[in-house]
Amino acid sequence: MDVSAFNALKTYSSAQKALTPEGAKLTTPNDSEGDFNLSSVSENLVGTVAKSESAASAYMTGKADPHSVVEAIASAELAVETAVTLRNRVVEAYQELLRMPI
């Protein structure tokens, strides 16, 4: 079974680099810090969704333009889809381990 859950995460990371302003730091599996930290990825996901919510509420009050709202929502959608894909791949790998004979 080919479990490539981290490929989805790498794709999300590279796509988010294109959407992130220069100077902002992203945590990726290839960082020089060594270990890959899932808690920082989950914090990044929560932060992205929170930014889209705040952009939407700012638009409703007239403090933001539609373009920034669409960018924030697209970024949040990409983050959520990546998290769901990662979760599905982990569940598939776990199910495959349960099917293995001991």
N, C-alpha and C positions, 0 to 999 in steps of 0.2 A: 504494500500500500504506500503510495506516495503522499506523505503528509507535508505540505508546504505552507504551513500556517504563517511562518515568518516571511514568506514571500509577499503575502498580502500586507503585512506590516511594513515591509520595506517599500512596497509600492505606495502605501499611504504616506510614508515618510518623504519619499521623493516628490509626491504630488503636493504635500503640504509645504515643502521647501519652495515650490513655485508660487504658493499663495502667501507665504510669510514674508514680511518685510526684512530687508537685510539687517543684520545685527542681532536678530532674535535667535536664541539657541534652541535647537530641537534635540531630543534624545533619540538616538537611533542605535540599532544593534552594532554598528561599526564605530561607535564613539571610542575615543582613546581611554575612557574611564574603565574599560574592561567589561564588566558584567552588564548584561541587559536587564533593565529594571522595569518590570511590568507595572509597578505602582506609578512610575513617572509617565508611562504611556496612558494609564487610566486617568491620571491628573490632567494630561494633555487633552484627552477626550472630553473630560468634564469642562475644562476651560474653553474648548472650542464650542461646545454646546451652549455654555453660559454666554459667550460672546455673541452668538447668534440670537439668543433670547434678548440680550440687552440691545442689540442693533434693531431688532424688531420692535421693541418697546420704544426706542428712541425715534424710530420712523413713525410710530403711531402718535407720538406727541409732536411730531414735526421737527425734530432735531437731527434727523439723518436723511440722507438721500437714498433713493431706491437702489442705486448701484451697490452701495456698501452693504445694504441689507441682503441683496441677492448673493453677493460674495460670501457673506457670513453664513447664510443658510446653505449655500453649496458646500462650503468647507465643513459645516456641521454634518451635512448629509454624507459626505465622503468619510468623515470620521466614524459615524455610526455604522455605515455599511462595512467599513473595515473591521470594526469591533465585532459585528455580527458574524462576518466571515471568519475571523480569528476564533471566535467562540465555537462556531460550527466545526471548524477543523480540529479543534482540541477535543470536542465531544466525539467526533468520528475516530480520532486516534485512541481515545479511551475505550470506545466500544470495540475497536479492533483488538485492543489488549485484553478485553474481557473474553473475546472469542478464542483467544490462543489457548491451546491445551497446555496443561501444567506438567 
